[in-house]
Amino acid sequence: MAKDFSCCQYHLSRNRAKNSGRGLTIETVYTLAPGESVGCSVTTGTTVRVVNPKGHQVVDLWAFVESDPTEYLSMAHNRTAHYTTRFQAGHVLVSNRFMKLLRFIEDTTDGLHDSFHAACSAQSYAHFGSDRQYPNCEDNLQKTLHDAGIAFQITPPPWNLFEKSFVDEDGLIHDGSTSAKAGDYVELNAECDLFMVFSACRSTIGNIQGGDPAGAQIHIQNRQT
């Protein structure tokens, strides 16, 4: 089972083993309410499924190389590697050193996931004029890394799963309400040993959630031969 380090209280929904005839698969499911997060150590070959149970939730995702956390999933390097702003099933997502980290296996959405925006933070809430402060994804990441003993104070821009953004012909970035439907998911496969962090974004700035955020599930599947 993957080690997990949460910065907030999450609900461990299920931890089960099943034998498919090709070896034993151990599945761990974490349920995150809006504003909650979890960090997990995953080994090479682990399948990670990020599920949007009710269709109203953006999930910030980070991945750090287990042996050297200064190497991490980089949105800028992936836009360069794939020459697109929208990563799709079949792409292999790379690090800030162009090493293969995650294979994009399956996507049941319309393929709109944001690779531009920084993680929400206390400062971003203030910047956009919000007079309310919610648990934010930057603090979630930093607390999770600290609890895992990872000394890394920079917050890389996350891959914002289920967040709709696009660039128009004038170069302006636009946001829309997530088009993810209830039960939609993204499935990834670890190409190396990683420490991954998932944060169920609480922000309602710009109505990116399509209403009130509704939580997410993280399924970690480890196959043991």
N, C-alpha and C positions, 0 to 999 in steps of 0.2 A: 504494500500500500504506500502511496506517496505521502511524504511528510507534508504537513500543512501548518501554516502560521497565519492566523487571522488577526487583523487589526480591530475587528469588530466581532460581535457575536453572530455567527452564522449557524444555520441548522444543518447538521449532517443527516441527510435524508435516508441514505442507504449505503450499506457497505456489504456487498455480496460477491460470491464467487460462483462461476458457472463453468462447466466443462463442455466445450464445443466440439470435441473430438480432435481439435488442433492444439490442445493445451488448455490450461486453466486461465480463465480471464477473471480478474478481480476488478470490480467496478465500485468506485466511490462517488457519491453524488453530494454536492454542497448546494444548499439553497440560500440565496442571498436576497435579503430585503433591500429596497432602495437605500443607498448610503452605506451598505456593508461591503466587505471585501474578504478575499482569502488568497493566501499564497501557497503554492504547492511545488515540491521538488518532483519533477517527472524525468523518467529515464528514457533513453533512446528507444523508439518504437511505441511509446505510450500514445494512445488516442485520447484527444481532448475534444469534448463536444460542449459548446456554449449554447444554451437553450434559452429562448425568449418565451416563457410559458404563456404569457397573456398578451404579448405583442406590443407592450408599451415600456420598453427598457433598453437604454443604451448601456453597453458594457465596455469599460476601458480595459484593454489587455496589454500587458507587458511580458517580455520574456528575457531572461538573463542567462548567459552561459554559466552553468553551475561551477565550473572550475575557475572562472575568471569573470566576475560580474561587470567588469568594465566593458565587456563585449555583450551587446544586447540587441534586441529587435529594433531596427531603425526604419522609420517611415521614409525618410529622405533617401536612404540607400535602396529601399525597395522600389520607390518611384523611379530611381535611376536604373536599377537592375532590370525592371520589367517595362520601363517606358510607359507607365500608365499610372493614373491616380486611383484606379480601382483594381485591387487584387482579386483574382478569380480562382476558382477550383482548378487545380493543375499547376498553379504557381508554387514555387518553393521560396518561402520568405527568408530573407537573409539578415545578417547582423550588420553593425556599423563597420565590420571588417569583411563584409561580403561572404561570410561563412553561412552555409545552409543551416537554418534553425528549425523551421516549421514547414511541413508540406501541407498545402491547402487541399483537403480531400473533398469536401462537400459543402454546399451552400444552398439552403432551401429558400432563401430570400431572393429579391430581385437583384442582388449583387451590390447594393448601395451600403458601403461602410466607409467611414471617414478616416482619411490619413493626413489631414491638414491640422486639425485643432489641437492645442495644448490641453492637458488635463484641467478640469475645473479646479479652482482653488479659492481660498478666502479672498485673495487679491483679484481674481477674475470676477467673482461676484460683485466686489466693490467697483471694479472697472466698468461693468455693465449696469451699474446703478441699482443693484439689488439691495434692499434694506434688510434682507434676511440672510442668515448664514446657516447652511446645511452641512452635514458631513460631506467632505469633498474628496475627489479622487486623488489629488496630489498628497494630501495628508494620509489618506488610506495607504498609498504606495509607500511613503516614507516610514510609516509606523510598521507596516508589514515587513519591509526590508530590515528595519532595526530589530524587530522581534526575531527575525531569522539569523541575526548576526552578520548581516551584509552591510558593510560600511560604504554606502553609495548615496550621496546627498543630492545628486542631480536628478531631476525628473524628466526622463526622455518623453517626447510626445508619444502618447499611446496609440494603438490601433483601436479606434472607436467603433466597435462592432455595432451594427444596426443603426448607426447614425447617418442620416442622409445629408450629403453635402456635394456641391458641384461647382465648377468654375465656368462662368459665361465667357463669351467671346471678347469681352473687355477686361478679362482677368479678375473679375470680382467673384468672391466666394459667396455662395448662397447656401442657406440651411433650410431644410424642410422637416416636417414631422416624419419620424421613422415609418417606413412602409412595411416593417416586419409584422407578420401576422402571428397569432397565438400558435405556439408550437414550433415556430421557425428555429433553425439552428445553423451553426457553422461548425464543421468538424475539421480538426487539424491533427497532424501526426508529428511527434517530436523526432527531429533528425539527429539530435544529440541530447545529452543530459542538460536539463534546464531548470531554472527556478522561475515559475510563472506566477503572475499576480493578476487577479480579476477584481474589478471594482464595479458594482452596480451603481451607475451614476444617479445622483439625487437631483441634479440641476433641472430646473424647468425654464431656464432662460432660453428664449427663442422657440419654445414649445417643441424642442427636438424629440421629446419622448412621445409626442402625439397625445398628450394628456398627462395625467399623473403617472409617474414611473411605477412599475408594478413588480419589479424583482426579476431575478434570473436564476438559472440552475447551471452548475458546472459539473459535467460528467467526466471522470478520469478513469480510463480503461487500460489496465496493465495486463498484457498477455504473458503468462509464464509457461514455458515449455518443459 
